């Protein structure tokens, strides 16, 4: 029993695998409670996180991909995964790269920020071509810009896909006091309201969150609390900051190269 490094971004200790099993199991339990109708929504507050873990290796502090494990365990026909961590979900993307049953929407800080993937042109392959939607944004991105991307890219994509379940990889390192951007607690509340509306509209409210990143010990619990307050029915406040031109570029790209095409050929609804 020794401590060490799985790879250059993933330290492990003798109890790391046990902790990762608990995190994955807790994620399964949270999603299962929603699918069974035992809870209107759920939030798995777990460590270690999971979205960097790839099919065959740990990476980026992540040993098992918690969201992917939960999705595989429950096997819903069409699952929307929304990842709002500041880091790109390279592991989740790789796992579902060719899977038309999973629509991955990932908004993150653009490369070369770790892990350096998640370019806007990365949209899936094979039967899964078009089912990965990456929205890379610069450092300093704030509430209004991210909300605009959700409203004008995520919502139309979700309406075309019509998910049976919505999963959120919720990282809070976009927070203005953390390392990702300029998002406030109210910004996270706004994002929660949007994904909650998608779940209410398409899958009887089936919505589960799994904790990903977040490194500032003050803003992390505040961000989680903002999500929970919104799930419990509190309305977010009005937005106060401005958008960014990179968001409009991403919206235009996805509308032209992704949304219009996928809506027209009805591939989503056949998955």
Secondary structure, 3 states (H helix, E strand, C coil): CCCEEEECCEEECCCHHHHHHHHHHHHHHHHHHHHCCCCCEEEECCCCCCCCCCCCCCECCECCCHHHHHHHHHCCCCEEEEECCCCCCHHHHHHCCCCCCEEEEEEEECCCCCCCCCCCCCCCCHHHCCCEEEEEECCCCEHHHHHHHHHHHHHHHHHHHCCCEEEEEECCCCECCCCCCEECHHHHHHHHHHHHHHHHHHCCCCEEEEECCCCCCCHHHHHHHHHHHHHCCCCCCCCCCCCCHHHHHHHHHHHHHHHHHHHHHCHHHHC
